[in-house]
Amino acid sequence: MADEHDITDAETSETQSEEAHEDRAYHLERKTVAAILFAVDAGDSAQLTELMEPLHPADIADVLEQINAFDRRRLIELYGREFDGDILSEVDESIREEVIGILNPDVLADAVRELDSDDVVDLLEDLDEPQQEAILDALEDADRVAVEQAMTYPEYSAGRLMQREVVMAPEHWTVGEAIDFLRNSEDLPDQFYHVVLVDPLMHPVGNVTLGKIMRSHREKPLIEITEEEFRTIPVDQDEGDVAYAFNQYHLISAPVVDADGRLTGIITIDDAMAVLDEEHEEDILRLAGVGESGLNDTVRETTRSRFPWLAVNLVTAVLASLVIAQFEGVIGQFVALAVLMPIVASMGGNAGTQSLTVAVRSIATKDLTGANVWRVIRREVLVGLVNGLIFAVVMGIVGLVWFDSSMLGAVIATAMVINLVVAGLAGTVIPVLLDRVGVDPALASGAFVTTVTDVIGFFAFLGLAAMVLI
C-alpha cells in the first residue's frame, strides 16, 4: 500500500509540475532576468550580450519593461550596438520614448534602418518632434520620403498601418519569370506571403501565394493561380475595420490602394492582429474606467487617466444617494432596509455589467447589428427575469428568516426581479444607443448602466417598502 501511495503522490506532483510549467509557458524566467541584471551591475558587456543573444526581441522588450528606469538605462547603455530595431517595435509605448532617448544616436540610426516602413511609422506616432526628426534623419532618402508620406494619412488609418515594401509582378508574367525576379532581387522584404499582380496602371488584380508559385510549372501564367479570396484595402480605411476584415475573411496580406485604386502598400496579418489585440485591450481598459494606462506609467499619469472616471462615478453615486434621501423616513422606521439595500444595488450592477460586456464585445466584432438587436435585447431581459425570480426566492427566504418578516421578504424579492430585468435591458440598450450616436460604448456605457441599476434598484426597493410596510 505504501508503494501505491508513493506512486500516486509522485504522479500528483508530476501533474502539478506540468500544470505550473504550462502556466509559465513563454514567460521570462526569473533567473534569466536576475542574470541579466547581475551582468549589468558588473558592467560585463560580453556576458550581457551572451545572455541577450538567445532572446527574441519581444522577450528583450519584456525585460526592459519589467526592470526599473535606473537599471533600464544602464542595460541599454551597456548593450550598446547590439540593440536591435525589432526591440524598439516590441517595447511598450509607455517607455518607448524613454528608450529612444537613452540610445546612442548612431545605435538608434542603425536600429531604425533595419525596420520596415510601417514599423518606423509606428515608432514616430508617439514621439515628440525632436525625436521624430532624429529618426527620420537616420533613414535613407527613399525610406524617409515613404515614411513622411505615410505620416500624412489620418491616424489609425490603413495608410499608417501599411508597409511600402511590396513584392509585385505584372499580371502577364509566368511562374518562371516571377521566380527569376525573386531570386535576383536584392531588396525584397524580410517576410512576405504573396506576390501582388498589377495591371499597367498599377491597379492590383490578384494575389499569388509563394506556395503556389513554388509548386507550379515555370510556364504557368500567374493570373491562373491567384487566390480566390482577394480584397483591397482603401488607404483611408480605419485600422479597426482593417483588422476586422483580416479576422473575418482569414486574410494573410492585402494590398492597400489610393482613391484611384492604385497600389500604395500592403498590410500583413501580424500588423492586423496587433491592431485587433490593441482594440480588445482598449475595450477592457475602458470598461474598467482606467483609460489607456500601463504598468510603466507614473503615479501622475495613472492618476490623471483614472480621475475622470472616478469623478463620473461620484456623480452617479450622488444621484443614487438623492433617491435614498427621499425615503429617509421609511429607512428610519425599518433599519432592515439599510441592511438589505446594498444587496439589491449590487446584484443589479453585476447583472448590468454582464449584459454590458457581452453587448460591447459584440458591437466591436460587428456581431450585434440591426438585424438581431431586438432578439438579443429580448434574451437579456428574459435572462434577467429568470435570474431575478431565482434570487427573489432566495432573498424572500432571507428576509423571512433573518428579519422575521414575510412582507419584507416579498419587497426585496420583487425589487430584485425589477432590478435584474432593468439591468439586462440597460446593459444591452445603452451601448447600442451610444454606438448609434457615434460614442464609443466601451467608454461611456459603464457609468450609465451603473446609474440606471442603482437608481432603479433603490427606488424600487424603498418605494415598495414605503407602500407595503408603512
C-alpha positions as semicolon CSV with decimal commas, in nm:
position;residue;x (nm);y (nm);z (nm)
1;M;0,000;0,000;0,000
2;A;0,289;0,236;0,079
3;D;0,427;0,184;-0,271
4;E;0,088;0,267;-0,426
5;H;0,067;0,586;-0,219
6;D;0,420;0,683;-0,326
7;I;0,331;0,629;-0,691
8;T;0,012;0,834;-0,652
9;D;0,198;1,116;-0,479
10;A;0,467;1,111;-0,749
11;E;0,204;1,124;-1,024
12;T;0,025;1,412;-0,849
13;S;0,350;1,601;-0,806
14;E;0,439;1,546;-1,170
15;T;0,094;1,665;-1,283
16;Q;0,120;1,979;-1,069
17;S;0,469;2,043;-1,206
18;E;0,341;2,012;-1,565
19;E;0,049;2,247;-1,493
20;A;0,284;2,500;-1,334
21;H;0,513;2,475;-1,637
22;E;0,216;2,537;-1,869
23;D;0,118;2,843;-1,664
24;R;0,472;2,979;-1,707
25;A;0,495;2,894;-2,078
26;Y;0,662;3,174;-2,275
27;H;0,724;3,372;-1,957
28;L;1,072;3,504;-1,888
29;E;1,231;3,304;-1,609
30;R;1,330;3,499;-1,301
31;K;1,681;3,361;-1,310
32;T;1,725;3,495;-1,665
33;V;1,627;3,847;-1,560
34;A;1,842;3,814;-1,246
35;A;2,142;3,704;-1,453
36;I;2,095;3,998;-1,691
37;L;2,080;4,244;-1,401
38;F;2,389;4,081;-1,246
39;A;2,579;4,136;-1,572
40;V;2,460;4,498;-1,577
41;D;2,574;4,551;-1,216
42;A;2,913;4,401;-1,302
43;G;2,941;4,611;-1,619
44;D;3,012;4,291;-1,813
45;S;2,915;4,373;-2,172
46;A;3,024;4,037;-2,310
47;Q;2,820;3,844;-2,052
48;L;2,517;4,065;-2,114
49;T;2,539;4,009;-2,489
50;E;2,569;3,633;-2,435
51;L;2,256;3,632;-2,217
52;M;2,054;3,853;-2,452
53;E;2,156;3,684;-2,778
54;P;1,917;3,383;-2,749
55;L;1,621;3,604;-2,655
56;H;1,356;3,712;-2,903
57;P;1,318;4,091;-2,940
58;A;0,978;4,064;-2,766
59;D;1,145;3,897;-2,466
60;I;1,413;4,167;-2,453
61;A;1,134;4,425;-2,462
62;D;0,972;4,244;-2,167
63;V;1,298;4,267;-1,974
64;L;1,314;4,642;-2,036
65;E;0,954;4,680;-1,923
66;Q;0,996;4,475;-1,605
67;I;1,303;4,647;-1,462
68;N;1,316;4,998;-1,313
69;A;1,425;5,311;-1,500
70;F;1,773;5,317;-1,344
71;D;1,853;4,958;-1,443
72;R;1,691;5,012;-1,784
73;R;1,930;5,297;-1,865
74;R;2,234;5,100;-1,754
75;L;2,128;4,794;-1,955
76;I;2,070;4,991;-2,276
77;E;2,400;5,176;-2,247
78;L;2,591;4,854;-2,176
79;Y;2,416;4,660;-2,453
80;G;2,530;4,930;-2,696
81;R;2,545;4,849;-3,066
82;E;2,382;4,510;-3,014
83;F;2,048;4,688;-2,971
84;D;1,818;4,567;-3,249
85;G;1,550;4,768;-3,430
86;D;1,289;4,499;-3,367
87;I;1,325;4,562;-2,992
88;L;1,200;4,917;-3,047
89;S;0,893;4,781;-3,225
90;E;0,816;4,539;-2,943
91;V;0,875;4,766;-2,643
92;D;0,567;4,913;-2,475
93;E;0,468;5,263;-2,585
94;S;0,482;5,388;-2,226
95;I;0,863;5,352;-2,215
96;R;0,949;5,366;-2,587
97;E;1,025;5,737;-2,581
98;E;1,248;5,686;-2,277
99;V;1,439;5,403;-2,451
100;I;1,491;5,608;-2,767
101;G;1,620;5,898;-2,556
102;I;1,881;5,673;-2,395
103;L;2,010;5,514;-2,717
104;N;2,328;5,646;-2,873
105;P;2,232;5,835;-3,194
106;D;2,445;5,604;-3,410
107;V;2,292;5,295;-3,250
108;L;1,943;5,442;-3,298
109;A;2,017;5,512;-3,665
110;D;2,136;5,155;-3,727
111;A;1,836;5,012;-3,542
112;V;1,582;5,221;-3,733
113;R;1,732;5,135;-4,073
114;E;1,657;4,768;-4,007
115;L;1,283;4,829;-3,972
116;D;1,011;4,816;-4,235
117;S;0,837;5,145;-4,310
118;D;0,523;5,054;-4,112
119;D;0,730;4,986;-3,800
120;V;0,907;5,321;-3,838
121;V;0,572;5,497;-3,868
122;D;0,454;5,319;-3,554
123;L;0,760;5,449;-3,370
124;L;0,713;5,807;-3,485
125;E;0,347;5,834;-3,387
126;D;0,413;5,853;-3,013
127;L;0,730;6,065;-3,016
128;D;0,796;6,436;-2,978
129;E;0,905;6,630;-3,285
130;P;1,281;6,638;-3,198
131;Q;1,289;6,258;-3,163
132;Q;1,086;6,219;-3,482
133;E;1,344;6,424;-3,668
134;A;1,627;6,220;-3,519
135;I;1,472;5,900;-3,653
136;L;1,386;6,049;-3,994
137;D;1,743;6,177;-4,032
138;A;1,870;5,823;-3,980
139;L;1,675;5,693;-4,279
140;E;1,787;5,682;-4,639
141;D;1,619;5,940;-4,863
142;A;1,377;5,696;-5,028
143;D;1,274;5,547;-4,694
144;R;1,232;5,890;-4,540
145;V;1,001;6,001;-4,820
146;A;0,792;5,684;-4,782
147;V;0,761;5,732;-4,405
148;E;0,679;6,101;-4,431
149;Q;0,410;6,026;-4,687
150;A;0,261;5,759;-4,459
151;M;0,251;6,013;-4,175
152;T;0,027;6,237;-4,387
153;Y;-0,253;5,980;-4,374
154;P;-0,508;6,001;-4,090
155;E;-0,407;5,845;-3,761
156;Y;-0,543;5,491;-3,714
157;S;-0,591;5,452;-4,090
158;A;-0,471;5,182;-4,329
159;G;-0,221;5,433;-4,469
160;R;-0,048;5,448;-4,131
161;L;-0,066;5,072;-4,085
162;M;0,067;4,960;-4,426
163;Q;0,426;4,899;-4,527
164;R;0,552;5,041;-4,854
165;E;0,775;4,743;-4,935
166;V;0,555;4,540;-5,171
167;V;0,650;4,241;-5,384
168;M;0,456;4,281;-5,708
169;A;0,462;4,148;-6,064
170;P;0,289;4,234;-6,395
171;E;-0,028;4,034;-6,448
172;H;0,110;3,881;-6,770
173;W;0,414;3,718;-6,605
174;T;0,461;3,344;-6,573
175;V;0,571;3,150;-6,268
176;G;0,922;3,119;-6,411
177;E;0,955;3,493;-6,460
178;A;0,837;3,555;-6,105
179;I;1,085;3,303;-5,961
180;D;1,373;3,456;-6,156
181;F;1,274;3,802;-6,034
182;L;1,254;3,692;-5,672
183;R;1,592;3,518;-5,686
184;N;1,769;3,812;-5,848
185;S;1,612;4,092;-5,643
186;E;1,826;4,227;-5,360
187;D;1,574;4,447;-5,180
188;L;1,287;4,213;-5,100
189;P;1,117;4,244;-4,760
190;D;1,241;4,002;-4,494
191;Q;0,896;3,846;-4,478
192;F;0,616;3,840;-4,733
193;Y;0,336;3,599;-4,816
194;H;0,204;3,700;-5,158
195;V;0,317;3,838;-5,489
196;V;0,067;4,108;-5,586
197;L;-0,028;4,110;-5,954
198;V;-0,085;4,457;-6,106
199;D;-0,213;4,585;-6,438
200;P;-0,028;4,853;-6,644
201;L;-0,198;5,129;-6,438
202;M;-0,070;4,978;-6,110
203;H;-0,414;4,851;-6,008
204;P;-0,383;4,527;-5,806
205;V;-0,572;4,244;-5,974
206;G;-0,482;3,941;-5,762
207;N;-0,262;3,774;-5,502
208;V;-0,044;3,468;-5,565
209;T;0,090;3,278;-5,265
210;L;0,453;3,174;-5,256
211;G;0,341;2,814;-5,208
212;K;0,152;2,811;-5,537
213;I;0,446;2,969;-5,715
214;M;0,686;2,705;-5,586
215;R;0,468;2,409;-5,681
216;S;0,359;2,533;-6,027
217;H;0,540;2,479;-6,359
218;R;0,751;2,766;-6,484
219;E;0,537;2,826;-6,790
220;K;0,217;2,861;-6,583
221;P;0,068;3,217;-6,605
222;L;0,049;3,377;-6,260
223;I;-0,301;3,505;-6,331
224;E;-0,424;3,143;-6,338
225;I;-0,307;3,064;-5,982
226;T;-0,432;3,372;-5,796
227;E;-0,612;3,339;-5,464
228;E;-0,991;3,310;-5,477
229;E;-1,030;3,547;-5,181
230;F;-0,885;3,881;-5,290
231;R;-0,965;4,211;-5,123
232;T;-0,806;4,552;-5,143
233;I;-0,799;4,798;-4,854
234;P;-0,870;5,172;-4,911
235;V;-0,580;5,380;-4,782
236;D;-0,809;5,588;-4,558
237;Q;-0,999;5,295;-4,405
238;D;-1,000;5,279;-4,025
239;E;-0,747;5,030;-3,892
240;G;-1,015;4,868;-3,675
241;D;-1,213;4,783;-3,988
242;V;-0,893;4,654;-4,150
243;A;-0,832;4,420;-3,856
244;Y;-1,194;4,304;-3,871
245;A;-1,159;4,222;-4,243
246;F;-0,845;4,016;-4,179
247;N;-1,013;3,825;-3,899
248;Q;-1,346;3,783;-4,079
249;Y;-1,210;3,673;-4,416
250;H;-0,895;3,492;-4,294
251;L;-0,660;3,716;-4,489
252;I;-0,283;3,681;-4,469
253;S;-0,199;4,002;-4,651
254;A;-0,394;4,258;-4,852
255;P;-0,285;4,537;-5,087
256;V;-0,368;4,896;-4,995
257;V;-0,497;5,124;-5,272
258;D;-0,538;5,500;-5,309
259;A;-0,850;5,686;-5,422
260;D;-0,777;5,589;-5,785
261;G;-0,733;5,221;-5,699
262;R;-0,354;5,223;-5,747
263;L;-0,131;5,008;-5,527
264;T;0,036;5,209;-5,250
265;G;0,138;4,947;-4,995
266;I;0,045;4,625;-4,823
267;I;-0,084;4,520;-4,482
268;T;0,016;4,184;-4,337
269;I;-0,160;3,968;-4,081
270;D;0,085;4,044;-3,798
271;D;0,002;4,416;-3,814
272;A;-0,372;4,350;-3,842
273;M;-0,369;4,116;-3,542
274;A;-0,170;4,370;-3,341
275;V;-0,449;4,621;-3,406
276;L;-0,712;4,364;-3,306
277;D;-0,524;4,295;-2,984
278;E;-0,499;4,668;-2,911
279;E;-0,873;4,711;-2,972
280;H;-0,954;4,428;-2,730
281;E;-0,720;4,570;-2,467
282;E;-0,863;4,919;-2,512
283;D;-1,220;4,791;-2,467
284;I;-1,129;4,610;-2,146
285;L;-0,948;4,911;-2,001
286;R;-1,228;5,149;-2,093
287;L;-1,493;4,922;-1,945
288;A;-1,293;4,928;-1,622
289;G;-1,260;5,307;-1,642
290;V;-0,879;5,314;-1,643
291;G;-0,817;5,455;-1,991
292;E;-0,502;5,358;-2,180
293;S;-0,280;5,316;-1,874
294;G;0,004;5,067;-1,843
295;L;0,225;4,914;-1,577
296;N;0,508;5,154;-1,656
297;D;0,303;5,473;-1,625
298;T;0,397;5,714;-1,348
299;V;0,176;5,789;-1,050
300;R;0,086;6,123;-1,208
301;E;-0,009;5,970;-1,544
302;T;-0,211;5,693;-1,382
303;T;-0,392;5,935;-1,151
304;R;-0,474;6,167;-1,441
305;S;-0,620;5,882;-1,651
306;R;-0,835;5,741;-1,370
307;F;-0,957;6,063;-1,208
308;P;-1,225;6,147;-1,470
309;W;-1,390;5,807;-1,436
310;L;-1,390;5,828;-1,057
311;A;-1,543;6,175;-1,085
312;V;-1,820;6,039;-1,309
313;N;-1,876;5,756;-1,062
314;L;-1,905;6,011;-0,782
315;V;-2,182;6,189;-0,974
316;T;-2,372;5,863;-1,024
317;A;-2,330;5,779;-0,655
318;V;-2,472;6,119;-0,561
319;L;-2,774;6,056;-0,785
320;A;-2,834;5,722;-0,613
321;S;-2,796;5,892;-0,274
322;L;-3,058;6,150;-0,371
323;V;-3,301;5,865;-0,433
324;I;-3,221;5,718;-0,092
325;A;-3,267;6,059;0,070
326;Q;-3,630;6,064;-0,047
327;F;-3,702;5,766;0,178
328;E;-3,523;5,872;0,497
329;G;-3,837;5,830;0,700
330;V;-3,900;5,477;0,579
331;I;-3,540;5,375;0,645
332;G;-3,560;5,530;0,992
333;Q;-3,860;5,314;1,076
334;F;-3,723;4,995;0,925
335;V;-3,346;4,967;0,982
336;A;-3,350;4,635;0,796
337;L;-3,393;4,831;0,473
338;A;-3,050;4,989;0,520
339;V;-2,902;4,642;0,565
340;L;-3,062;4,500;0,250
341;M;-3,029;4,800;0,016
342;P;-2,671;4,725;-0,097
343;I;-2,775;4,372;-0,200
344;V;-3,033;4,497;-0,449
345;A;-2,795;4,757;-0,597
346;S;-2,501;4,517;-0,612
347;M;-2,697;4,241;-0,786
348;G;-2,835;4,488;-1,040
349;G;-2,490;4,635;-1,105
350;N;-2,330;4,294;-1,160
351;A;-2,612;4,178;-1,389
352;G;-2,588;4,501;-1,588
353;T;-2,212;4,462;-1,623
354;Q;-2,259;4,109;-1,759
355;S;-2,503;4,224;-2,027
356;L;-2,293;4,533;-2,098
357;T;-1,974;4,333;-2,153
358;V;-2,143;4,096;-2,397
359;A;-2,303;4,385;-2,587
360;V;-1,984;4,594;-2,614
361;R;-1,781;4,298;-2,732
362;S;-2,050;4,204;-2,987
363;I;-2,062;4,560;-3,119
364;A;-1,683;4,566;-3,154
365;T;-1,685;4,240;-3,353
366;K;-1,985;4,359;-3,558
367;D;-2,192;4,061;-3,441
368;L;-2,460;4,280;-3,284
369;T;-2,643;4,454;-3,569
370;G;-2,983;4,599;-3,650
371;A;-3,091;4,256;-3,775
372;N;-3,051;4,082;-3,439
373;V;-3,052;4,361;-3,182
374;W;-3,411;4,308;-3,066
375;R;-3,356;3,934;-3,030
376;V;-3,051;3,999;-2,814
377;I;-3,232;4,258;-2,604
378;R;-3,523;4,018;-2,552
379;R;-3,281;3,741;-2,449
380;E;-3,102;3,962;-2,195
381;V;-3,432;4,079;-2,046
382;L;-3,555;3,720;-2,014
383;V;-3,224;3,615;-1,859
384;G;-3,263;3,899;-1,610
385;L;-3,619;3,789;-1,538
386;V;-3,523;3,425;-1,479
387;N;-3,223;3,512;-1,260
388;G;-3,436;3,771;-1,082
389;L;-3,703;3,514;-0,998
390;I;-3,445;3,264;-0,871
391;F;-3,271;3,517;-0,647
392;A;-3,607;3,664;-0,546
393;V;-3,694;3,331;-0,386
394;V;-3,358;3,323;-0,211
395;M;-3,385;3,680;-0,079
396;G;-3,750;3,630;0,014
397;I;-3,644;3,344;0,239
398;V;-3,355;3,553;0,376
399;G;-3,595;3,838;0,460
400;L;-3,833;3,599;0,634
401;V;-3,570;3,408;0,833
402;W;-3,332;3,696;0,911
403;F;-3,585;3,967;0,998
404;D;-3,892;3,751;1,066
405;S;-4,096;3,950;0,813
406;S;-4,268;3,788;0,518
407;M;-4,364;4,131;0,378
408;L;-4,003;4,249;0,387
409;G;-3,906;3,928;0,206
410;A;-4,169;3,996;-0,058
411;V;-4,048;4,356;-0,104
412;I;-3,685;4,266;-0,160
413;A;-3,786;3,972;-0,383
414;T;-3,996;4,199;-0,605
415;A;-3,724;4,467;-0,615
416;M;-3,469;4,203;-0,712
417;V;-3,680;4,091;-1,010
418;I;-3,736;4,450;-1,125
419;N;-3,370;4,549;-1,097
420;L;-3,229;4,243;-1,275
421;V;-3,476;4,286;-1,563
422;V;-3,382;4,655;-1,590
423;A;-3,013;4,562;-1,569
424;G;-3,043;4,322;-1,863
425;L;-3,231;4,585;-2,063
426;A;-2,996;4,874;-1,980
427;G;-2,681;4,666;-2,026
428;T;-2,781;4,597;-2,387
429;V;-2,977;4,905;-2,496
430;I;-2,738;5,171;-2,362
431;P;-2,426;5,055;-2,554
432;V;-2,635;5,009;-2,870
433;L;-2,775;5,363;-2,845
434;L;-2,431;5,511;-2,773
435;D;-2,289;5,330;-3,075
436;R;-2,572;5,465;-3,293
437;V;-2,491;5,826;-3,195
438;G;-2,119;5,778;-3,255
439;V;-2,000;5,746;-2,893
440;D;-1,767;5,459;-2,804
441;P;-1,989;5,224;-2,597
442;A;-1,688;5,088;-2,408
443;L;-1,604;5,440;-2,295
444;A;-1,937;5,560;-2,157
445;S;-2,172;5,263;-2,109
446;G;-2,048;5,163;-1,765
447;A;-2,136;5,491;-1,596
448;F;-2,485;5,499;-1,750
449;V;-2,564;5,137;-1,666
450;T;-2,442;5,177;-1,308
451;T;-2,656;5,487;-1,265
452;V;-2,966;5,314;-1,401
453;T;-2,930;4,999;-1,190
454;D;-2,854;5,193;-0,870
455;V;-3,135;5,443;-0,912
456;I;-3,395;5,185;-1,021
457;G;-3,281;4,936;-0,758
458;F;-3,305;5,181;-0,469
459;F;-3,628;5,336;-0,597
460;A;-3,798;5,000;-0,646
461;F;-3,686;4,860;-0,311
462;L;-3,753;5,167;-0,097
463;G;-4,065;5,267;-0,291
464;L;-4,221;4,924;-0,245
465;A;-4,120;4,929;0,120
466;A;-4,291;5,265;0,168
467;M;-4,612;5,134;0,012
468;V;-4,621;4,793;0,178
469;L;-4,453;4,827;0,517
470;I;-4,596;5,157;0,637
